[in-house]
Amino acid sequence: MKIQVNTDNHITGQEAQVEQVQATLTSALGHLVESITRVEVHLSDENGQKGGGRDKRCMMEARLEGHEPIAVTEESESLGQAIAGAAGKLKRSVEHTLSVLRAR
């Protein structure tokens, strides 16, 4: 499973964020690694330097072999929360999709 992380101009500490994303995804999706070819992650700060509430956004898209990509989005007050929330959503979506495909 290849993990590609993209950030916007407002994200600082990109190396640390990439490591956090990789660790979170490996933990959440490790048991599904044979079914997922790639996960693309897009991290952004919607308000930039203005600050504000739930302005951190994490979009994840999993590419399954022989199936349409599955995308989820999470917005939160911190990037860590947004990453964890999106990883949880992605895990549930991928597990559901794979269970439906296996049932066929």
N, C-alpha and C positions, 0 to 999 in steps of 0.2 A: 504494500500500500504506500503510494507516494503521497506526501503531504506538501502542498504548495501554499505559502502564506504571503498575502499581499497586504500592504498597509497604505493609508493615505499620508499626506504631508504632516498631519497633526499628531501622529502617533510617535511618542518618544520611547527610547529603549527598545528598538525593534528586535535586537538579538534576544533579549529576555522574553519578549512577547512570542517570538517564534518557538523558543524552547518550551514555554508554557503551553502553547497550542499543541505542539508535538506530544508532550507528556500527557495532556488531557485527552487527546484523540487516541493515543495508544492505549490508555487505560479504558476509555469508553468503547472503542471499536476493535480492540486487539483480538477478540474472539471471532470477529467477522473479516479478518484480514484477507482470507482467501477469496471472498466475494467482492471486495472493493479494490478497484484498480488505482483510484486517485481521489484525494480530497482536496478541494480548493477552499481556502479560507480568506475572507476579506475583512480586515479590521479597519474601522473608521471612527473618527470623532466628529459627529455631525455638527456640533457648534464651534469646533475649533477652539480658539483661545477665549471665547466668551464664557465658557463654562456652562453650568446648568445641570439639570437633573439627568434623566435617562438619555444621555446623548452619546454614549459609547455603543457601537453597533458591531456585531459579529455575524457575518453571513457565511454559512458553510454549504458546500455542494459536494456530495459524494457521487462518484461515478461507479456504477455497478456494471460488471461485464454482461453485455447483451440486454441492457435495460436503460431506460431514460434516467438522466441525473436526478438526484433527490436534493432539494435545496431547503434550508431552514434559516431563519433569522432570529436573533435575540438582541434586544436593546436593554441596557442596564446603566447603572451609575458608574460602574467600573469595568474595565476591559476584562478583568479576571472573571467577574460575574457573567458578563456577556459570553465569554468563551465557554465557561462551564455550562451555561444554560443552552447554548447552541449545540454543544456536544451531546447533551442529554436528549435534546429534541432529535438530533440526527440519528443517534443510537436507536431510539424508539421507531423512527420512520424507516430506517434500514431494516431493522428486525421485522417490522410489520410487512414490508415489501417482500422480503425474502421468504417469510412464512406463507404469504399468498402465492408466490411463485412456486414454492415447493409443494403446495397443496394441489397445484394443477397437474 
